[in-house]
Amino acid sequence: MATYKIDPAHSEIVFKVRHLMITNVTGHFKTFDASMDSNASNFSDAKIHFEADVDSIFTNQEQRDAHLKSDDFFNAEKFPKLTFDSASITEKSEGKFLLNGDLTIRDITKPVTLTVEYHGSVTDPYGQNKSGFEIKGKVSRKEFGLLWNAVTEAGGVVAGDEVKIELNVQMIKQN
């Protein structure tokens, strides 16, 4: 079984949420970790564990970041990590997979399905074997207890329920 660790310098964990229902606010996690175990050359048997440090959330707006870390949303003090653990992976076509697993935010765990595109493997100039993946999905923030919202004068909501997740990940094979 080969073990892989995420390369944080060449990976990004991004989320997008509708703001006022007219634009997306984009954020990311600065601190995260992931590991993957696989025997298959195309990773069709991969077992994955991912976690992000909630306190590292960054939306390029300090006040909003503080609000996201509060009990209205993630409650970073009480629930410092969000995690994902894979349950199964299904190859849909060459290099394209459906990844099923359990996402935990706060103290709520729900099954989610993510799409994965495997972009290949190479050996970098330092002799490290790296594999690249693009992972996408959508979740309902309300299902994970992120319930805060406000209503505008026109009757719309400030923050949408659907959260788009986009990960661009390089994994390094461990020796």
N, C-alpha and C positions, 0 to 999 in steps of 0.2 A: 504494500500500500504506500503510495507516494503522498507526502504531506506538503501543502502549500500554505504560505502566509501572505497576507496582503502587503503590497508595497504602497504605504501611505503617501509617499512623495509623488506617485504616479497614478493615484486613484482619487475619485471624488464621489461624495455622497450628497445628492441634491434632492430637494423637495420643492414643490410648487403648490400654492394654494390661491384660489381666487380671492381678490380683495375688492370689495364693493361690487362684486360680480361683473367687473369690467376689465380687470387686468389680473395678472398673476404676480404674487410676491414670491420671490425665489430665495431659498436659504440653503445652507449646508451645515454639515457637522465637520468641525475641524479635527476632532480626535475620534478615532475609530480603530477597530481591529477585526480581523477575520482570519479564519483558517479553513482549509478544505483538504479532505482526504479523498483520493481517487486512484483506482487501478487502471481505468479505461483511458486510452489515449485521447478520446474525444470528451472525457469527463462525464459520460452518460451515467456513471454510478457515483457521482460526487456526493459527499456528505459535507455540509457547510455550516459553520457557526459564525455569526456576525454580531458585533455589538458596537454601539456608538455612545459616547459620553454626552449626555443631555446638556451638561453645562458648557459644552463647546459649540452650541448652536449659534449660527451667525447669519443674519439677514441684512447686514450692512446698515442697521439702524439700532443703536444701543438700547433705546427705550423699548422697542418691539422685542428685542432679544431678551431683555429682563422680564417682559410680560410673558413670553413663551416659556421661560424657566420657572415662572410662578405657578401656584396651585390652580390658576385658571386654565392652564394647559398641562405641561409636562411634570410640574412639581419636581424639579431637578434635585432639591434637597432630600426628598423622601424616596424618589425613584431615579437614581443617578444614571442608569443605563437603559437603553432600549436594545432589545436583542431579537435575532432571527435564528432559528434552527431549522434546517431542511428536514423534510420528511420523505420526499421522493422527487425524482427528476425524470421527465419523459422527453425523449427526442421526438420533435415534430417533423423536422427535416434536417438535412445536413447542417450542423452548426447552430441549430435553433431548438430551444428547449422550453418546456414549462417546468418551473421550479415551484414545488409546493412545500410549505413549511409553516411554522408557528412564529408569528410576530408578537412580541410582548412590549407594550408601552404602558407606563405606570404599572399597575398590577393586573392588567388585563391582557390575556393571551387569546389571539384569534388566528385561525388558519388564513393564509393568503396564498395567492398564485402570482408568480412573477414570470415575465418572459425573459429569456436569456439568449443572447447571441454570443457565440464563441468566435473570436476574431483571429485565433491562431496562437502559436507559441514560437518563441525565438530565444536564442542565446544572446544576451546583451554583451557589450564590450568588456564587461567584468567577469564573464563566464557564468552569469546567473541565467537559469532557464526561467523565462517569464511567459505567462499566458494571459491573454486579454479577453475581457468580457464586458458586454453592455447589458445591464439589467434594468427592466422597467416594470412598473406596476402602479396600481391605484388602491387606496384604502379610504375608508370613511373615518375621519378623525373622531367623530362622535362615538363610534363603536369602541374606541379606546379611551373613552372618558375625557376627551378634550372638548368640552362642551361650551366654553365661553363664546358669546357672540353679542352683538349689539345690532339694533335696527336703525337704519337711516331715516331721515325725515320723509323720504319717499316710500318707505316701507320695505326697502331692500335690506339685506344683511351685510355686515362688514366682512366676515370671513366665511368662505365657502366650506362645505363639508368634505368634498373630495380632495384628497392629497395625492398628487402625482409624485412618484418616487423614480429617480433616475440615478443609477450607479454606473460609473465607468471605472473598471477595476483591473489592475494588474496583479496577478498572483505570482509569487516567487517560489519555485520548487526548492524544498529544503533538502539538504544532503544528510 
